[in-house]
Amino acid sequence: MKTLIVSLLMSLLMLPVAMAGERNEGITCIYKGSNVTATYDLGTNGTVRNRTVKVNSDGGGSYGCMGRCGGGCGWGAPSSYTKDCMDHDKCSLDTGASGGSGDSNCGDEFNHAADDWAWGVWRGCRG
């Protein structure tokens, strides 16, 4: 009985993750030159995309440092490279996103990357 209750509770805790199609991976460091699978969903229709991207590659325009947290390639201040920032960069590049957390396609990825931007350098995710 105890095992059944624990299994049920774990299933309920995982339900939002399964429904979202992609998830906040916490502050997960990624490294320049490595290949990472960026994962993002499109709006509320449940379409999930997985795309392989080379960390710090040039996606063009404002996406010159893929996976780097923050806009563009920065201005010399320390910055972090994380999985959630890569997910947001690739989503934004592919869909032409704008509006931060308010974007219908990439707003959730923006929110997932916010703690990475704020704390990634402190955690040692400097690429």
C-alpha positions in Angstrom: 0.0 0.0 0.0 2.8 2.4 0.9 4.5 1.7 -2.5 1.3 2.5 -4.3 0.8 5.8 -2.5 4.4 6.8 -3.2 4.0 5.9 -6.9 0.8 7.9 -7.1 2.3 10.9 -5.5 5.4 10.8 -7.9 3.0 10.5 -10.9 1.1 13.6 -9.8 4.3 15.5 -9.2 5.5 14.6 -12.7 2.2 15.4 -14.5 2.9 19.2 -15.1 6.3 18.2 -16.6 4.8 15.6 -18.9 2.0 18.0 -20.0 4.4 20.9 -20.8 6.4 18.9 -23.3 9.6 20.6 -22.2 10.8 21.7 -18.8 12.8 24.0 -16.7 16.1 22.2 -16.3 17.4 24.4 -13.4 20.8 25.9 -13.9 22.5 23.3 -16.1 25.8 24.4 -17.5 26.7 23.8 -21.2 30.1 24.3 -22.8 31.3 26.3 -25.8 31.9 24.0 -28.8 29.7 21.1 -27.5 26.5 20.1 -29.2 23.3 20.4 -27.2 19.7 19.5 -28.0 17.5 22.5 -27.6 14.0 21.7 -26.7 11.0 24.0 -26.9 7.3 23.9 -27.5 5.1 26.0 -29.8 2.4 27.9 -28.0 -0.3 25.7 -26.4 -0.8 23.2 -29.2 1.7 20.7 -27.7 4.1 20.7 -30.6 7.6 20.0 -29.2 10.7 20.6 -31.2 14.2 19.2 -30.5 17.1 20.8 -32.4 20.8 20.1 -32.1 22.8 23.3 -31.7 26.5 24.0 -31.2 27.1 26.1 -28.1 28.3 29.6 -28.8 27.6 29.2 -32.6 26.5 32.1 -34.6 22.8 31.9 -35.4 22.9 35.3 -37.1 21.6 38.7 -36.0 21.1 38.9 -32.2 21.9 35.2 -31.9 25.7 35.3 -32.3 26.4 33.3 -29.1 23.8 30.5 -28.9 23.2 29.3 -25.4 24.6 32.4 -23.7 22.2 34.0 -21.2 21.2 37.5 -22.0 20.8 39.5 -25.2 23.3 39.0 -28.0 26.9 38.4 -27.1 27.1 40.9 -24.2 29.4 43.8 -23.7 32.2 42.2 -21.7 30.5 41.4 -18.4 30.6 37.8 -17.2 27.8 35.7 -18.6 26.7 32.1 -18.4 25.9 29.4 -20.9 23.1 27.1 -19.8 20.6 24.6 -21.2 17.5 26.8 -20.5 19.2 29.8 -22.2 19.9 27.5 -25.3 16.3 26.4 -25.4 15.1 30.0 -25.3 17.7 31.2 -27.9 16.7 28.4 -30.4 13.0 28.9 -29.9 13.4 32.7 -30.4 15.6 32.3 -33.5 13.2 29.7 -35.1 10.0 31.6 -34.4 11.0 35.2 -34.5 10.0 35.7 -30.8 9.7 39.0 -29.1 8.2 40.2 -25.8 10.1 38.1 -23.3 7.8 36.1 -21.1 4.8 37.4 -23.0 5.7 35.7 -26.3 3.1 33.0 -27.2 5.8 30.5 -28.4 8.9 31.2 -26.3 7.5 32.9 -23.1 7.8 29.8 -21.0 11.4 29.2 -22.2 12.2 32.8 -21.3 10.8 32.2 -17.8 12.8 29.0 -17.5 16.0 30.8 -18.4 15.5 33.7 -16.0 17.2 32.1 -13.0 20.0 30.9 -15.3 20.6 34.5 -16.4 20.6 35.7 -12.8 22.6 33.0 -11.1 24.4 31.0 -13.9 27.8 32.8 -13.5 27.7 32.4 -9.8 27.1 28.7 -10.3 30.2 28.5 -12.7 28.4 28.2 -16.0 30.8 30.4 -18.0 30.9 28.2 -21.1 
